[in-house]
Every structure is written in C-alpha cells, then in structure tokens.
Amino acid sequence: MCECYFPRTPYSACRIYEKLRKGGKVAVIGNGSDILASDYGFDGGVICLKRMRGILPISETEILCLAGTNVADILAYCKKRSIGGMEYMYGIPASIGGAAYMNAGVGQYSISQNIVGVKCFGDFNGFLSREKCNFGYRHSTMCDINCLILSVKLRFCKSSDIEIRERTEYFKNKRRHLPKGKSCGCVFKNGENYSAGELIDRAGFKGLRRGNAYVSEKHADFIINEGDCAADVKYLIDIVKRGVLEQFGVRLHEEVVYIGEFNDFNG
Ligand SMILES: Cc1cc2nc3c(=O)[nH]c(=O)nc-3n(C[C@H](O)[C@H](O)[C@H](O)COP(=O)(O)OP(=O)(O)OC[C@H]3O[C@@H](n4cnc5c(N)ncnc54)[C@H](O)[C@@H]3O)c2cc1C
C-alpha cells in the first residue's frame, strides 16, 4: 500500500524522508507535472512537496524559495518588486524544486541561469552551489543522487515594469502553439541535432491513439490523455520510440519521469 505525505516544513520533510528511506522505496514529487504514475500504484512511500511553500527575501535581487513554491508565484512576487530575468519560465507548471531538479526551461533559457544554489537533504546534506549542480539539458546533479531539494536560492536583476511585461508577453506568445489538455509537457528530450517532436511528426505518429490518449496533432512531442489510464500513455511512448528508432536510427530518451511499474510494450 502506497503512503503519501505532504509536509509543510523542511524539518518534517526531512524526518518523513528519513523514515521512508529506511522502509524501502521513496518517490519525491513537486507539482507532479512531469510525472507518469502507474495505474498499479507505487510500492513505496511518496513525499509530495507542493505544500512546502514560501519566499524569503535575501537581498534586493536574491530570494530563497522553499522547494514546493510554484514558479508562477515566484514570477508574481518578482513582478511586484520590480526584479526579473526569469520570465522564460512563464507557463511552466512547476514547483521550484522540480524545476531545479529537471533544469526546466525553454529554448536556450533554463532555470540554472537564475539559480545561486540549492539546499539538499539525503545522500548529500547541505548547500550545493550552482557550479556543483552540474546543470545540463533537463539534468542536474540532483538527478544522480537520492535527495530532497528543500529550498532554492535565486538571483534576479532589477527590471522596470515595462521590461518585465514585454519579456512575459514574448514568452507567453511562444507558448501559444502548445496543445491544451492533460499532458506531461514534452514526453521526450530533444537531442543535440534533432527535435524529438519533428522526428515523431516525420515518422507519421501525430494523432496515433490508444484508448483516450493520443499523440497531439499540434505538437508531436506531447501526448494528451483525456482519460485516466497511464498504461495508454506508456503504450504510445513505446510505439513512438520504436518507430523513430526504426525509421531514423535515433533512440529517444524520455523527459517524463515514471513512478511505479509499467509494461514495456516493445519488450
Ligand atoms: C503543460 C506542460 C508544459 C510544460 N512545459 C515545459 C517547458 O516548457 N519546459 C520544461 O522544462 N518543462 C516543461 N514541462 C514539464 C514540467 O513542468 C517540468 O519538468 C517541471 O520542472 C517539473 O516540476 P514539478 O514540480 O512538477 O516536478 P515533478 O513533475 O513533480 O517531478 C519531476 C522530477 O523532479 C523530482 N523532484 C521534484 N521536486 C523535487 C524536490 N523538491 N526534491 C527532489 N526531487 C524533486 C521528481 O522526483 C521527478 O523526478 C511542462 C509540463 C506540462 C504539463
């Protein structure tokens, strides 16, 4: 039976995390926007940090955010205080902990540009400076160790209201073409010299459907799930992966994170 905890403070998050780790497997969730959870549940403990929120000003241009704080709330906070430079995160439904973990972003912009460091608990205890986080495309050191991100320190630049508004509009516009509906955002990571969505499109998978899930016609790297069956999404992921490998010799890698057991429909 899966136990799920929603701590509100770093202290209780650490105690729960310690307890769950002693008992077996642990899954950490922020907002869950990049997660595909198995229909069969999860054989371990789940710790969801979305209620562990808060923003503390450190200086005129630096803030400390508890890991569960919504990126949207941070953007609103910054706008009020005329600090900016993170508007590229507009519309990404992340908690700041999840965003730091995944090094979320858009185009050549990623959250690592605003991160001063993250405070972790687990295999590593303490403050990891940005340099030590080894940020890469949708990757960070935190993906390679078992840890909870407790808080994230961010740096901004002084910005006028007009600058913030213009940058926000620019990134808002860029997201207009994205499909609506329930999804995990992009299912696959882009490669150095290919776009996953383009390959999936060229392979003819747009519109491919299983149950209530389908590959979006608008953006082939999105799978929309109008139902509640995660296995349908996993089936489409496996078919798309095999098809792209067979047609172009490219092995796609998931950006989406699995929790629990899934069948391998190619296996
Ligand atoms: C409609 C839509 C649009 C999206 N657009 C984008 C986009 O433009 N760019 C982009 O990069 N992503 C995008 N995403 C994906 C997703 O929002 C990001 O990856 C985001 O950073 C995930 O944050 P989260 O809080 O939801 O993390 P979750 O989905 O809950 O978790 C993601 C991973 O981070 C780990 N994690 C989360 N919080 C912590 C923590 N505090 N400590 C340790 N580990 C943690 C989890 O274990 C998991 O491995 C989109 C998703 C959706 C649904």
The ligand as an SDF file (V2000), in Angstrom:
LIG
                    3D

 53 58  0  0  0  0  0  0  0  0999 V2000
    1.5820   21.6750  -19.9530 C   0  0  0  0  0  0  0  0  0  0  0  0
    3.0230   21.4500  -19.5710 C   0  0  0  0  0  0  0  0  0  0  0  0
    4.0010   22.2580  -20.1380 C   0  0  0  0  0  0  0  0  0  0  0  0
    5.3450   22.0630  -19.7860 C   0  0  0  0  0  0  0  0  0  0  0  0
    6.2920   22.8790  -20.3530 N   0  0  0  0  0  0  0  0  0  0  0  0
    7.5960   22.7150  -20.0070 C   0  0  0  0  0  0  0  0  0  0  0  0
    8.6020   23.5740  -20.5580 C   0  0  0  0  0  0  0  0  0  0  0  0
    8.3260   24.4660  -21.3580 O   0  0  0  0  0  0  0  0  0  0  0  0
    9.8940   23.3780  -20.1710 N   0  0  0  0  0  0  0  0  0  0  0  0
   10.2390   22.3970  -19.2740 C   0  0  0  0  0  0  0  0  0  0  0  0
   11.4440   22.2740  -18.9490 O   0  0  0  0  0  0  0  0  0  0  0  0
    9.3080   21.5780  -18.7390 N   0  0  0  0  0  0  0  0  0  0  0  0
    8.0150   21.7130  -19.0770 C   0  0  0  0  0  0  0  0  0  0  0  0
    7.0600   20.8890  -18.5390 N   0  0  0  0  0  0  0  0  0  0  0  0
    7.4730   19.7860  -17.6490 C   0  0  0  0  0  0  0  0  0  0  0  0
    7.4850   20.1240  -16.1470 C   0  0  0  0  0  0  0  0  0  0  0  0
    6.5960   21.1660  -15.8400 O   0  0  0  0  0  0  0  0  0  0  0  0
    8.8940   20.4840  -15.6690 C   0  0  0  0  0  0  0  0  0  0  0  0
    9.7960   19.4100  -15.8590 O   0  0  0  0  0  0  0  0  0  0  0  0
    8.9240   20.8910  -14.1880 C   0  0  0  0  0  0  0  0  0  0  0  0
   10.2210   21.3260  -13.8760 O   0  0  0  0  0  0  0  0  0  0  0  0
    8.5440   19.7650  -13.2400 C   0  0  0  0  0  0  0  0  0  0  0  0
    8.3210   20.3700  -11.9740 O   0  0  0  0  0  0  0  0  0  0  0  0
    7.3700   19.6710  -10.9100 P   0  0  0  0  0  0  0  0  0  0  0  0
    7.4170   20.4530   -9.6540 O   0  0  0  0  0  0  0  0  0  0  0  0
    6.0290   19.4310  -11.4930 O   0  0  0  0  0  0  0  0  0  0  0  0
    8.1700   18.3090  -10.7100 O   0  0  0  0  0  0  0  0  0  0  0  0
    7.5680   16.8150  -10.7190 P   0  0  0  0  0  0  0  0  0  0  0  0
    6.9240   16.5620  -12.0560 O   0  0  0  0  0  0  0  0  0  0  0  0
    6.7710   16.5860   -9.5020 O   0  0  0  0  0  0  0  0  0  0  0  0
    8.9200   15.9900  -10.6170 O   0  0  0  0  0  0  0  0  0  0  0  0
    9.8330   15.9630  -11.6830 C   0  0  0  0  0  0  0  0  0  0  0  0
   11.1300   15.2950  -11.1710 C   0  0  0  0  0  0  0  0  0  0  0  0
   11.7080   16.1380  -10.1890 O   0  0  0  0  0  0  0  0  0  0  0  0
   11.8680   15.4290   -8.9500 C   0  0  0  0  0  0  0  0  0  0  0  0
   11.5800   16.3970   -7.8890 N   0  0  0  0  0  0  0  0  0  0  0  0
   10.5560   17.2860   -7.8570 C   0  0  0  0  0  0  0  0  0  0  0  0
   10.6570   18.0620   -6.7560 N   0  0  0  0  0  0  0  0  0  0  0  0
   11.7440   17.6300   -6.0900 C   0  0  0  0  0  0  0  0  0  0  0  0
   12.3710   18.0250   -4.8630 C   0  0  0  0  0  0  0  0  0  0  0  0
   11.9130   19.0350   -4.1200 N   0  0  0  0  0  0  0  0  0  0  0  0
   13.4770   17.3340   -4.4650 N   0  0  0  0  0  0  0  0  0  0  0  0
   13.9800   16.3150   -5.2130 C   0  0  0  0  0  0  0  0  0  0  0  0
   13.4360   15.9180   -6.3690 N   0  0  0  0  0  0  0  0  0  0  0  0
   12.3410   16.5630   -6.7980 C   0  0  0  0  0  0  0  0  0  0  0  0
   10.8710   14.2820   -9.0190 C   0  0  0  0  0  0  0  0  0  0  0  0
   11.3130   13.1800   -8.2240 O   0  0  0  0  0  0  0  0  0  0  0  0
   10.8950   13.9490  -10.5040 C   0  0  0  0  0  0  0  0  0  0  0  0
   11.9920   13.0960  -10.7970 O   0  0  0  0  0  0  0  0  0  0  0  0
    5.7060   21.0530  -18.8650 C   0  0  0  0  0  0  0  0  0  0  0  0
    4.7040   20.2560  -18.2880 C   0  0  0  0  0  0  0  0  0  0  0  0
    3.3760   20.4470  -18.6370 C   0  0  0  0  0  0  0  0  0  0  0  0
    2.3180   19.5840  -18.0040 C   0  0  0  0  0  0  0  0  0  0  0  0
  1  2  1  0
  2  3  1  0
  2 52  2  0
  3  4  2  0
  4  5  1  0
  4 50  1  0
  5  6  2  0
  6  7  1  0
  6 13  1  0
  7  8  2  0
  7  9  1  0
  9 10  1  0
 10 11  2  0
 10 12  1  0
 12 13  2  0
 13 14  1  0
 14 15  1  0
 14 50  1  0
 15 16  1  0
 16 17  1  0
 16 18  1  0
 18 19  1  0
 18 20  1  0
 20 21  1  0
 20 22  1  0
 22 23  1  0
 23 24  1  0
 24 25  2  0
 24 26  1  0
 24 27  1  0
 27 28  1  0
 28 29  2  0
 28 30  1  0
 28 31  1  0
 31 32  1  0
 32 33  1  0
 33 34  1  0
 33 48  1  0
 34 35  1  0
 35 36  1  0
 35 46  1  0
 36 37  1  0
 36 45  1  0
 37 38  2  0
 38 39  1  0
 39 40  1  0
 39 45  2  0
 40 41  1  0
 40 42  2  0
 42 43  1  0
 43 44  2  0
 44 45  1  0
 46 47  1  0
 46 48  1  0
 48 49  1  0
 50 51  2  0
 51 52  1  0
 52 53  1  0
M  END
$$$$
